Amino acid sequence: MPASRAGSKRAIFRQVCELIPPHLVPKLARKHGIKSRGITPWSHLVSMLYAQFTHAIGLNDVVDVLRAHRAPMASIRGAKPPSRNGLSHANKTRDPKMAEELFWSVLEYFETLRPGFGGVKFRRLPRRFKRTVYALDSTTIKLFANCMDWAKHRRRKAAAKLHLRLNLESFLPAFAIVDSARGHDSTKAHELCAGLKAGEIAVFDMAYIDYTHLFRLAERGIFWVSRVKESMNLRCVKRLVKKPAGRILRDDLVLVQNPGKRKDYPKRMRRIVARIEINGEDRIMTFFTNNFEWAASSICDLYKARWNIETFFKQIKQTLHLGDFLGHNRKAIEWQLWTALLMYVLLRFLHTCSDWAHSFTRLFTCLRAVLWQRLHLLAYLKSYGTAQGSFRMQWAPQQAYLPGLGLSPL
């Protein structure tokens, strides 16, 4: 039977779920001690993926619809619709490390299955850099429940925070930490950069600056680029540019002025003051790095490329289900965050396989509209839309500015 006709006998949602290798979920469930009482690990995962697809507003929303589609759900490797209490208890008690490890395992599987998976090139990512460039940043996810004591970071507010190291060449996560919003971002910098290799480039904003961490990166042969805080006292020891040249106003070698902090970073750094165009207006910004060979304009371009991580945060916040949570305790929140990231990778893989020609949001919505219809998934995506012309995924940095969610490149 032709692939298109064979696929038409399977629901779209089933085909998406079956992108996950069948052995992974049972293997990880055994590893993390998750028993199949009430709801199997696979049924639990399918239910959470369905909640992501439909932006379910509560447990009843998930359970009622899955019960109405009991037969199609059973065809998804024997998954069964959970009870409301069963799904709530699974989210509350099961170790979210399973969902985290499943996400990384599926991502690795896709990269092995299809070399070059991801591979998105940005208009503002400097192509002359042959090294891997990572952007480090975090985004705060508001939790509207005062009972979430683990996530309280202000007297009357609760929030979780996603710390991310994003590969700017593939637009895929390389490392992620889900934690409460308490504490400063710099406390997570060591963990985020632990897997970096010599010669790679890390670009991060001022929140991740820590002299001890920066010096350790330099000693490991890792190049870093960031912005200078106003409170940082740096003394110029040599001027590399005698007078302004184009948009580069200054290019200096500097040392930490404070003797106590200089112990944390005893070597020289490079500081660049440049005029940067933002939303059609010129602003003077100051960057610093441990690389002394790149052109000053290249360092500015690298930092501007970091703003692409805001596009990633925009996509997962606006498209995936991160506004309403199905549970209040820490494990339930982490389960939903990791399944959201898993859904993102599944959709990105479908984008690559189908040569999807429209936006990420449109990919999500066109699949959500036909979840239970029996269509061949790839054939449906390749034939979707009537507009003619050349399209591409919308990754432009200017789309990263999200009013109301505190996402800003500055």
C-alpha positions as CSV (number, residue, x, y, z in Angstrom):
1,M,0.0,0.0,0.0
2,P,1.4,3.5,-0.8
3,A,2.6,5.4,2.2
4,S,0.0,8.1,1.7
5,R,-2.9,5.6,1.9
6,A,-1.4,3.7,4.8
7,G,-0.9,6.9,6.8
8,S,-4.5,7.9,6.1
9,K,-5.7,5.1,8.4
10,R,-3.9,6.7,11.4
11,A,-5.0,9.8,13.2
12,I,-2.7,12.8,13.0
13,F,-2.2,12.8,16.8
14,R,-1.2,9.2,16.7
15,Q,1.4,9.8,14.0
16,V,2.9,12.7,16.0
17,C,3.1,10.6,19.2
18,E,4.7,7.7,17.4
19,L,7.6,9.8,16.3
20,I,8.9,9.0,19.8
21,P,10.8,5.7,19.7
22,P,8.6,3.0,21.4
23,H,11.3,1.7,23.7
24,L,12.2,5.1,25.3
25,V,9.2,5.6,27.6
26,P,9.2,2.2,29.3
27,K,13.0,2.3,29.6
28,L,13.0,5.7,31.3
29,A,10.0,4.8,33.5
30,R,11.9,1.8,34.9
31,K,15.0,3.9,35.4
32,H,13.2,6.5,37.4
33,G,11.1,4.0,39.4
34,I,7.7,5.0,37.9
35,K,5.1,2.3,38.4
36,S,2.0,1.8,36.2
37,R,-0.6,2.2,38.8
38,G,-3.8,3.8,37.5
39,I,-2.1,5.3,34.4
40,T,0.8,3.9,32.5
41,P,3.8,6.2,31.8
42,W,3.0,6.1,28.1
43,S,-0.7,7.1,28.7
44,H,0.5,9.8,31.0
45,L,2.9,11.2,28.3
46,V,0.2,11.0,25.5
47,S,-2.2,12.9,27.8
48,M,0.3,15.6,28.5
49,L,1.1,16.0,24.8
50,Y,-2.6,16.3,24.0
51,A,-2.9,19.0,26.6
52,Q,-0.1,20.8,24.8
53,F,-1.8,20.5,21.5
54,T,-5.1,21.8,22.6
55,H,-4.1,24.3,25.3
56,A,-6.3,22.5,27.8
57,I,-7.6,24.8,30.5
58,G,-7.8,22.0,33.2
59,L,-7.6,18.4,34.0
60,N,-11.3,17.8,33.1
61,D,-10.7,19.3,29.7
62,V,-8.0,16.7,29.0
63,V,-9.8,13.7,30.5
64,D,-13.2,14.3,29.0
65,V,-12.0,14.7,25.4
66,L,-9.7,11.7,25.6
67,R,-12.5,9.6,27.0
68,A,-14.6,10.6,24.0
69,H,-11.8,9.4,21.8
70,R,-11.1,6.2,23.6
71,A,-10.8,4.1,20.5
72,P,-8.4,6.4,18.6
73,M,-6.3,6.8,21.7
74,A,-6.1,3.0,22.2
75,S,-4.5,2.8,18.7
76,I,-1.6,5.0,20.0
77,R,0.4,2.0,21.3
78,G,-2.4,1.0,23.7
79,A,-2.7,4.3,25.5
80,K,-5.8,4.7,27.7
81,P,-7.6,7.9,28.8
82,P,-6.7,8.7,32.4
83,S,-9.1,9.6,35.2
84,R,-8.9,13.1,36.5
85,N,-7.5,12.0,39.8
86,G,-5.1,9.6,38.1
87,L,-3.6,12.3,35.8
88,S,-3.4,14.8,38.7
89,H,-1.6,12.2,40.9
90,A,0.8,11.2,38.2
91,N,1.8,14.9,37.6
92,K,2.1,15.4,41.4
93,T,4.1,12.3,42.3
94,R,6.1,11.1,39.3
95,D,9.7,12.2,38.9
96,P,9.9,15.0,36.2
97,K,13.5,13.9,35.5
98,M,11.9,11.2,33.3
99,A,10.3,13.9,31.1
100,E,13.6,15.8,31.1
101,E,15.6,12.8,30.0
102,L,13.0,11.8,27.4
103,F,13.3,15.3,25.9
104,W,17.0,15.0,25.5
105,S,16.8,11.4,24.2
106,V,14.2,12.3,21.6
107,L,16.3,15.3,20.5
108,E,19.4,13.1,20.2
109,Y,17.4,10.5,18.3
110,F,16.2,13.0,15.7
111,E,19.7,14.4,15.2
112,T,21.0,10.9,14.6
113,L,18.0,10.0,12.3
114,R,18.3,13.1,10.3
115,P,21.7,14.8,10.2
116,G,21.4,18.5,10.0
117,F,18.1,18.5,11.9
118,G,17.4,22.1,12.8
119,G,20.0,23.9,10.7
120,V,18.2,27.3,10.6
121,K,20.4,30.1,9.5
122,F,19.7,33.6,10.8
123,R,19.9,36.8,8.8
124,R,21.9,38.4,11.6
125,L,24.1,35.4,12.7
126,P,27.6,36.2,11.5
127,R,28.3,33.6,8.9
128,R,32.0,34.1,9.1
129,F,32.1,32.3,12.5
130,K,32.7,28.6,11.9
131,R,32.6,27.9,15.6
132,T,29.5,26.9,17.4
133,V,27.7,29.9,18.9
134,Y,25.5,29.5,21.9
135,A,23.1,32.1,23.4
136,L,22.4,31.9,27.2
137,D,19.3,33.5,28.7
138,S,16.3,32.8,30.9
139,T,12.6,33.5,30.7
140,T,10.2,33.8,33.6
141,I,6.9,31.8,33.5
142,K,4.3,33.3,35.7
143,L,2.3,31.0,38.0
144,F,-1.0,32.4,39.1
145,A,-1.4,30.5,42.4
146,N,-0.4,31.7,45.9
147,C,-0.2,28.1,47.1
148,M,3.0,27.5,45.1
149,D,5.4,28.0,48.0
150,W,8.3,26.5,46.1
151,A,8.1,29.1,43.3
152,K,7.5,32.3,45.4
153,H,10.0,35.0,44.5
154,R,8.0,37.9,45.8
155,R,5.5,38.3,48.6
156,R,2.4,37.8,46.4
157,K,3.8,36.3,43.2
158,A,5.0,32.9,42.1
159,A,7.0,32.1,39.0
160,A,9.2,29.4,37.4
161,K,12.2,30.2,35.3
162,L,13.6,28.4,32.3
163,H,17.4,28.9,31.9
164,L,18.5,27.9,28.4
165,R,21.6,27.4,26.3
166,L,20.4,27.7,22.7
167,N,22.5,26.6,19.7
168,L,22.1,29.5,17.3
169,E,22.9,27.4,14.2
170,S,20.2,24.8,14.7
171,F,17.8,26.9,16.9
172,L,17.6,23.9,19.2
173,P,18.2,23.7,23.0
174,A,21.6,22.4,24.0
175,F,21.0,22.6,27.8
176,A,18.1,23.7,30.0
177,I,17.3,24.2,33.6
178,V,13.8,24.5,35.1
179,D,13.8,26.1,38.5
180,S,12.0,28.6,40.6
181,A,12.5,32.3,39.9
182,R,14.4,32.8,43.1
183,G,18.0,33.8,43.0
184,H,20.1,35.6,40.5
185,D,20.7,34.2,37.0
186,S,24.5,34.2,37.5
187,T,24.1,31.3,40.0
188,K,23.1,29.1,37.0
189,A,25.9,30.3,34.7
190,H,28.3,27.6,35.8
191,E,25.8,24.8,35.2
192,L,24.7,26.2,31.8
193,C,28.2,26.4,30.5
194,A,29.5,23.1,31.9
195,G,29.2,21.3,28.6
196,L,30.9,23.9,26.4
197,K,34.1,22.8,24.6
198,A,37.2,24.8,23.8
199,G,36.8,27.1,20.9
200,E,33.1,27.4,21.2
201,I,31.4,30.8,21.8
202,A,29.0,31.7,24.6
203,V,27.0,34.9,24.3
204,F,24.9,36.1,27.3
205,D,23.4,39.2,28.8
206,M,24.5,41.0,31.9
207,A,22.5,38.8,34.3
208,Y,24.9,35.9,33.8
209,I,28.1,38.0,34.5
210,D,30.3,36.6,37.3
211,Y,34.1,37.2,37.2
212,T,35.0,33.8,38.6
213,H,32.9,32.1,36.0
214,L,34.2,34.3,33.1
215,F,37.8,33.5,34.1
216,R,37.1,29.7,34.2
217,L,35.6,29.9,30.7
218,A,38.7,31.7,29.5
219,E,41.0,29.2,31.1
220,R,39.0,26.4,29.3
221,G,39.5,28.1,25.9
222,I,35.9,29.1,25.5
223,F,35.2,32.5,24.0
224,W,32.5,34.7,25.6
225,V,30.8,37.9,24.7
226,S,28.5,40.0,27.0
227,R,27.6,43.6,27.8
228,V,29.2,45.7,30.4
229,K,27.2,46.6,33.5
230,E,27.2,50.2,34.6
231,S,28.4,49.2,38.0
232,M,31.5,47.4,36.6
233,N,34.7,49.4,37.2
234,L,37.1,48.6,34.3
235,R,40.4,50.5,33.8
236,C,41.7,51.0,30.3
237,V,45.3,49.8,29.9
238,K,45.6,50.1,26.2
239,R,43.6,51.7,23.4
240,L,43.4,49.6,20.3
241,V,41.5,52.3,18.4
242,K,42.8,55.8,18.7
243,K,39.7,57.6,17.4
244,P,36.2,56.5,16.4
245,A,35.9,54.5,13.2
246,G,32.4,54.2,11.8
247,R,30.1,52.8,14.4
248,I,33.0,51.7,16.6
249,L,33.6,54.4,19.1
250,R,36.2,52.7,21.4
251,D,38.2,49.5,21.4
252,D,40.3,49.0,24.6
253,L,42.1,46.5,26.6
254,V,40.9,46.7,30.2
255,L,41.5,45.3,33.7
256,V,39.2,45.0,36.6
257,Q,39.8,48.1,38.7
258,N,38.7,46.7,42.1
259,P,41.7,44.8,43.7
260,G,39.4,42.4,45.4
261,K,37.4,41.5,42.2
262,R,40.6,41.5,40.2
263,K,41.5,38.3,42.0
264,D,38.5,36.6,40.4
265,Y,39.6,37.8,36.9
266,P,43.3,38.8,36.9
267,K,43.8,38.9,33.1
268,R,43.0,41.6,30.6
269,M,39.7,41.8,28.8
270,R,38.6,43.7,25.7
271,R,35.9,46.4,25.8
272,I,34.1,47.8,22.7
273,V,31.9,50.8,22.7
274,A,29.7,51.0,19.6
275,R,26.7,52.7,18.1
276,I,24.0,50.0,17.6
277,E,20.8,50.4,15.6
278,I,17.8,49.2,17.5
279,N,14.3,49.6,16.1
280,G,15.6,52.3,13.7
281,E,17.3,54.3,16.4
282,D,21.0,54.4,17.3
283,R,22.0,53.5,20.8
284,I,25.5,53.5,22.3
285,M,26.2,50.1,23.9
286,T,29.3,48.6,25.6
287,F,30.4,45.0,25.1
288,F,33.4,43.0,26.5
289,T,35.0,39.7,25.6
290,N,38.0,37.6,26.2
291,N,38.8,37.4,22.4
292,F,41.5,39.9,21.2
293,E,41.5,38.8,17.5
294,W,38.0,39.3,16.2
295,A,37.0,42.6,14.5
296,A,35.1,44.9,16.9
297,S,32.2,44.8,14.5
298,S,32.1,41.0,14.7
299,I,31.8,41.2,18.5
300,C,28.8,43.5,18.1
301,D,27.2,41.2,15.6
302,L,27.6,38.3,17.9
303,Y,25.8,40.0,20.7
304,K,23.0,41.1,18.3
305,A,22.7,37.4,17.3
306,R,22.0,36.6,21.0
307,W,18.6,38.3,20.6
308,N,17.4,35.3,18.6
309,I,16.9,33.4,21.8
310,E,14.0,35.8,22.5
311,T,12.4,34.4,19.4
312,F,12.6,30.9,20.8
313,F,11.0,32.1,24.1
314,K,8.3,33.8,22.1
315,Q,7.5,30.6,20.2
316,I,7.2,28.4,23.2
317,K,5.2,31.0,25.2
318,Q,2.8,32.0,22.5
319,T,2.4,28.6,20.8
320,L,2.8,25.9,23.5
321,H,0.7,25.5,26.6
322,L,2.6,27.5,29.2
323,G,-0.2,29.9,30.3
324,D,-2.4,27.5,32.3
325,F,-1.0,24.7,34.4
326,L,-2.6,21.4,35.2
327,G,-1.1,21.2,38.7
328,H,0.3,23.4,41.4
329,N,3.2,21.6,42.9
330,R,6.8,21.7,41.5
331,K,6.7,18.3,39.8
332,A,3.5,19.1,38.0
333,I,4.9,22.3,36.7
334,E,8.1,20.6,35.6
335,W,6.2,17.9,33.8
336,Q,4.3,20.4,31.8
337,L,7.4,22.5,30.9
338,W,9.4,19.5,29.7
339,T,6.5,18.1,27.7
340,A,6.1,21.6,26.1
341,L,9.8,21.4,25.1
342,L,9.3,17.9,23.8
343,M,6.3,19.1,21.7
344,Y,8.5,21.9,20.3
345,V,11.1,19.4,19.1
346,L,8.5,17.1,17.6
347,L,7.1,20.0,15.6
348,R,10.5,21.2,14.5
349,F,11.3,17.7,13.3
350,L,8.1,17.6,11.3
351,H,9.0,21.0,9.9
352,T,12.3,19.6,8.7
353,C,10.9,16.4,7.2
354,S,8.0,18.2,5.4
355,D,10.0,21.2,4.2
356,W,7.3,23.3,5.9
357,A,7.1,26.7,4.1
358,H,5.2,28.8,6.7
359,S,5.6,30.0,10.2
360,F,6.0,27.8,13.3
361,T,2.7,29.0,14.7
362,R,0.9,28.0,11.6
363,L,2.4,24.6,11.7
364,F,1.1,24.2,15.2
365,T,-2.4,25.4,14.5
366,C,-2.9,23.4,11.3
367,L,-2.0,20.2,13.1
368,R,-4.2,21.1,16.1
369,A,-7.2,21.5,13.7
370,V,-7.0,17.9,12.4
371,L,-5.7,16.0,15.4
372,W,-8.2,13.1,15.2
373,Q,-8.5,13.0,11.4
374,R,-7.0,10.1,9.5
375,L,-4.5,11.8,7.1
376,H,-1.0,11.0,6.0
377,L,0.9,13.5,8.2
378,L,3.8,14.5,5.9
379,A,1.6,14.5,2.8
380,Y,-0.8,16.8,4.6
381,L,1.9,19.2,5.6
382,K,3.5,19.3,2.2
383,S,0.2,20.0,0.5
384,Y,-1.0,22.6,3.1
385,G,-1.8,26.1,2.1
386,T,-2.7,27.8,-1.2
387,A,-0.4,30.8,-1.2
388,Q,2.2,30.7,-3.9
389,G,5.8,31.9,-3.6
390,S,8.8,31.2,-1.4
391,F,8.3,31.2,2.4
392,R,10.5,30.2,5.3
393,M,10.2,29.8,9.0
394,Q,10.1,33.2,10.7
395,W,13.2,33.5,12.9
396,A,13.9,37.2,12.6
397,P,15.2,38.8,15.8
398,Q,12.7,41.7,15.5
399,Q,9.9,39.2,16.2
400,A,11.3,38.5,19.6
401,Y,9.8,41.6,21.3
402,L,6.8,40.4,23.2
403,P,4.7,43.1,24.8
404,G,3.4,42.1,28.2
405,L,5.8,39.2,28.8
406,G,8.9,41.2,29.6
407,L,10.9,40.0,26.7
408,S,13.3,42.6,25.5
409,P,16.7,42.5,23.8
410,L,18.1,45.1,26.3
